[in-house]
Amino acid sequence: MAKIKYIIFSWLALCLSYSSVQAKLFGAQSFTLDNGLQVVVAENHKAPVIKHMLWYKAGGVDEKVGKGGTAHLLEHLMFRGTSKVSGESFNEILKQNGVESNAFTSLDFTAYHHILDISKLELVMALEADRMQNLQISPENFALERDIVYQERKQVVDNNPSAPFTESLRKVLWQEHPYGRSVSGTEEEIKSLTLQDVEDFYNGFYTPDNAVLVLAGDIDIQTAKDLAQKYYGTIPQRQMAEKAKFTKINPNVAARLEMSLPQINTPRLIKNYIAPSYNTEKEDIYNLLVFSKYIGEGETSELYKDLVLEQKKALGISSSYDYASRSYGVFRITALPAENVSPQELEQAIDKSVKKAINKLNIDRINNTKDKMLSGLVYLQDNPFNAANTLGMMTSLGMSTEDIENIDEKIRHVQYQDVKKAANKLLSQMAVVTGILNPKGEN
């Protein structure tokens, strides 16, 4: 059974009427059925396997206030049968046919994925199309899965001693924005969910014109068109529920959160900046991708060389940039202080080191960074499973197939002056929250 997964966007995941697009990165082509279902196809004929993914453009942000966990609970119940395939038959049929099946929920979307031999594709499409329109939730299954989701939530918190800090940091950063919510919902919210809540979410968002189908592997575009039409093309649209409204973030916010928790062995420091995303400032994302790689991704990055190897003020430090979201993105710097270095001292050192790295930016440094990034893109072409993840996520968030295929070209055209400008804007004009987590009893 599927369990919640928080989506962490590494570089591998980032890269990332009928209309086709000439391939570059994945060889992807796309088309849309009359009922609004988007279909993206990435051919890879190295093995007779395929990854089938169905992405619904609805997640935790689309839940009603006080109904946290609805999307995740529905994800569980999607494996509990329809009016045609009862009970556990869905899972049993897939298992008997050697199909690997799972799902995950995020704040922005929910995805159902299967890895299978190409000979089983029609079976999987028939089952997935059936539960898009014929889900049947019994009171017994609802109660059972709600308890499972509740226990999962407890385990996530109990087994992750930093969970209270992480959730509090997110709430402080996002203020009243829906991204401040937990995908799982709180324990109180989960216990209060009703069968009607889940059915309303299903009927309001699990409609073909709110979904993206990705087929990556041993399939050609014409076969994909024929099968998509056969199994999904006749599913009628339903009236879509109201989607999340994203509040505007106050860019002047500069907050701090310090927390001491038991079972924490080493202090840690996190600086979270609200950042541009593909859906807010599309042209800035490529500059910030390069900036993140330059300052904090890997042991050759500027922050690692300065603070870990030279100054020895940090045991580890890294940066990451998530631009793949329906609303704003997040730029993050995470660090572990060295022995006898306080988080506050390390914070000051990070600020100085970041400014120093920005001042050192030049053509050669940026070209070297871009070369590292572009060399990593080559490996994406070999794995249809990575292709399916990237294509589905990016398409669900509104990125065109053409834009996905041209990520490498966008990176090539980044100039060091633009990186410097985007970095300075991020550090001086965007909301930021600094979080310090200490072992219990320390300040």
Disulfide bonds with the S-S distance in Angstrom:
none
